[in-house]
Amino acid sequence: MKINLNEDNFNFTIGAFGNILRRRRLIKNSGRFKVLLFFILSMSMLALGCAAGGGGILGVSPKLDQNLENAWQYVRAGDNENAILAFRQALEKTPNKAEEVSAHTGLAWAYAQLNDTERAAAYFEKVKGTSNDANLGFAGVLLSRGKENDYKNAVELLKAINIHNPDQQYISEYRLDISSAQAHALIGIAFYYTGDNKNAKLHIEKAKSADITEGESAVSKIANAILNDLQLEGY
């Protein structure tokens, strides 16, 4: 089963992205323009039968107890309120380090999907560097929030998991349905908003070529919008 988090979650639809996308000078001039990111998170998560935990080795999912397995399943199903309850219960049971990291990461994703960027950021801060999913989710929250230095910090988070390498494949330790195309689109957006035209174009084009979604996908729409804007700027 796939879920699609839409404007009910984020007051944002992918179809409207091209209309709300503005030149980067709006960020510099007003400080109010945000990328209401979460296209990466909203592009669908696959509700799989078994969950995975994080643990500090990128790309590796240590086995965790059934309570955390169930909590992650709530995240995949978009049942964020129950996910939060389940992760909090896991933290009350004196978890080991790997279980604590998994619970904090899960709480961060659940709050992110509820568009509670401040709580999500607080939990992602606790677990950054422990998994690809922690860093990518944190980068997404920062781009969505759009405070000072958030764009630059998002780039650094994604560089830390090697997504700045255009040949890097994305591996989700928590088995979230996030594709390499989506990951490269995300860093492309981050580069775009830091004014790095060269790398923005490189990763947006990589995302577009790697996108295997049938029809006009979210990646395709965002890629076209940004590439058109770069072309208008003469790049």
C-alpha atoms as one frame of an Amber mdcrd trajectory, in Angstrom:
protein
   0.000   0.000   0.000   1.286   3.471  -0.839   0.360   6.639   0.922   0.634
  10.130  -0.422   1.058  12.971   2.039  -0.539  15.996   0.460  -1.699  19.506
   1.262  -3.621  18.256   4.274  -0.233  17.592   5.864   1.906  20.350   4.466
  -0.366  22.955   2.858   1.530  22.166  -0.298   0.895  20.172  -3.438   3.461
  19.007  -5.930   1.316  20.221  -8.786   1.526  23.772  -7.441   5.290  23.664
  -7.026   6.030  25.341 -10.320   3.640  28.173  -9.454   5.085  28.893  -6.017
   8.699  28.423  -7.027  10.326  31.837  -7.129  13.753  33.181  -7.791  16.301
  32.797  -5.071  16.428  36.565  -4.712  13.103  36.367  -2.875  14.866  34.484
  -0.116  17.587  37.097   0.055  15.204  40.047  -0.102  12.450  38.977   2.242
  13.736  36.062   4.260  10.196  34.721   4.209  10.198  32.451   1.168  10.384
  28.745   1.977  10.586  25.630  -0.037   7.764  23.688   1.512   9.947  20.666
   1.019   8.613  17.444   2.009   8.076  16.386  -1.523  10.661  13.767  -0.619
   8.608  12.669   2.341   5.322  13.174   0.547   6.226  11.252  -2.553   5.039
   8.060  -0.861   6.356   5.605   1.610   5.909   1.929   1.086   4.073   0.124
   3.867   6.218  -2.987   4.175   5.739  -5.898   6.468   8.967  -5.657   8.437
  10.675  -2.644   9.854  14.303  -1.919  10.449  16.309  -0.054  13.012  19.183
   2.357  12.771  22.361   1.964  14.625  25.265   4.080  13.515  26.566   2.192
  10.468  25.284   3.883   7.343  23.222   1.581   5.181  22.990  -1.164   7.827
  19.821  -1.978   9.763  20.398  -3.809  13.055  17.619  -6.048  14.256  15.415
  -4.519  16.929  12.632  -5.776  19.151   9.055  -6.141  18.000   7.866  -2.947
  19.678  10.175  -0.825  17.549   9.385  -2.917  14.494   5.707  -2.102  15.017
   6.423   1.570  15.656   8.252   1.898  12.347   5.372   0.188  10.612   3.122
   2.998  11.869   5.506   5.510  10.300   5.347   3.740   6.947   1.570   3.579
   7.098   1.347   7.295   7.866  -0.191   6.596  11.274   1.991   9.184  12.943
   0.078   9.610  16.196   0.352   5.896  16.980   3.971   5.940  15.857   4.749
   8.672  18.382   3.032   6.758  21.165   4.874   3.541  20.274   8.292   5.188
  20.108   7.707   6.970  23.419   6.750   3.674  25.033   9.935   2.113  23.691
  11.999   4.908  25.236  10.369   4.294  28.634  11.727   0.724  28.715  15.428
   1.545  29.180  16.434   0.880  25.575  19.983   0.162  24.501  21.800   2.713
  22.345  20.661   1.287  19.004  17.044   1.166  20.172  17.236   4.717  21.509
  18.608   5.958  18.181  15.873   4.125  16.296  13.136   5.577  18.521  14.450
   9.133  18.227  14.754   8.787  14.463  11.225   7.433  14.261   9.876  10.283
  16.374  11.648  12.750  14.098  10.054  11.258  10.984   6.615  11.069  12.589
   6.736  14.726  13.630   8.101  15.663  10.204   5.141  13.988   8.550   2.854
  15.971  10.844   4.667  19.099   9.632   5.910  19.854  13.148   9.321  20.993
  11.927  10.624  22.218  15.284  10.016  18.948  17.121  11.223  16.978  14.117
  14.422  19.026  13.966  15.025  18.550  17.689  14.843  14.766  17.371  16.839
  14.677  14.134  19.539  16.725  15.873  19.933  13.882  18.394  20.522  11.277
  15.674  22.222  13.085  12.782  25.032  11.011  11.349  23.611   7.714  12.608
  21.807   6.744   9.406  21.064   7.861   5.879  17.412   8.287   6.840  18.287
  10.514   9.787  20.388  12.849   7.652  18.020  12.924   4.693  14.994  13.508
   6.913  16.816  16.266   8.800  17.856  17.920   5.532  14.237  17.830   4.398
  13.038  19.453   7.612  15.662  22.199   7.333  14.691  22.975   3.750  11.051
  23.070   4.760  11.746  25.341   7.727  14.020  27.701   5.822  15.668  29.523
   8.735  19.076  31.193   8.476  21.776  28.624   7.613  19.187  25.838   7.138
  19.937  25.521   3.411  23.684  25.312   3.955  23.253  22.829   6.796  20.974
  20.691   4.619  23.744  20.467   2.015  26.246  19.376   4.669  23.898  16.702
   6.026  23.465  15.220   2.559  27.176  15.440   1.802  27.814  13.441   4.974
  25.907  10.502   3.456  27.664  10.995   0.100  24.610  12.118  -1.861  26.769
  14.878  -3.365  28.333  12.066  -5.420  25.996  11.815  -8.434  26.641   8.063
  -8.679  25.650   7.392  -5.070  22.647   5.131  -4.597  20.363   5.851  -1.671
  19.902   3.062   0.885  17.197   3.459   3.530  18.088   1.713   6.779  14.474
   1.973   7.941  13.135   0.672   4.647  11.322   3.859   3.753  10.372   4.068
   0.116  12.844   6.808  -0.801  14.517   6.465  -4.173  17.947   7.601  -5.295
  16.169   9.977  -7.674  14.404  11.623  -4.738  17.612  11.874  -2.717  19.459
  13.570  -5.587  16.504  15.866  -6.188  16.692  16.897  -2.543  20.378  17.792
  -2.632  19.785  19.522  -5.957  17.198  21.742  -4.274  19.597  22.375  -1.386
  22.358  23.414  -3.788  19.859  25.559  -5.692  18.949  27.554  -2.616  22.581
  28.052  -1.604  23.288  29.471  -5.067  25.468  26.589  -6.256  24.143  26.488
  -9.821  26.626  23.914 -11.086  25.808  21.263  -8.492  22.115  22.123  -8.482
  21.910  21.414 -12.199  24.077  18.277 -11.908  21.881  16.654  -9.254  18.547
  17.804 -10.622  19.450  16.314 -13.998  20.643  13.145 -12.236  17.351  12.913
 -10.364  15.352  13.394 -13.526  17.290  10.714 -15.415  17.090   8.256 -12.504
  13.369   8.739 -11.948  11.523   5.638 -13.117   8.067   6.743 -11.976   5.449
   6.381 -14.670   3.820   9.575 -15.884   4.717  13.065 -14.685   6.205  12.493
 -11.253   6.955  14.912  -8.451  10.668  14.618  -9.223  10.007  15.482 -12.857
   7.865  18.507 -11.994  10.365  19.915  -9.549  13.285  19.173 -11.868  11.621
  21.003 -14.733  10.775  24.002 -12.555  14.323  24.390 -11.253  16.003  23.707
 -14.602  13.757  26.291 -16.236  14.644  28.817 -13.559  18.360  28.143 -13.997
  17.940  28.610 -17.751  16.215  31.946 -17.174  19.213  32.996 -15.124  21.444
  32.123 -18.062  22.971  29.048 -16.539
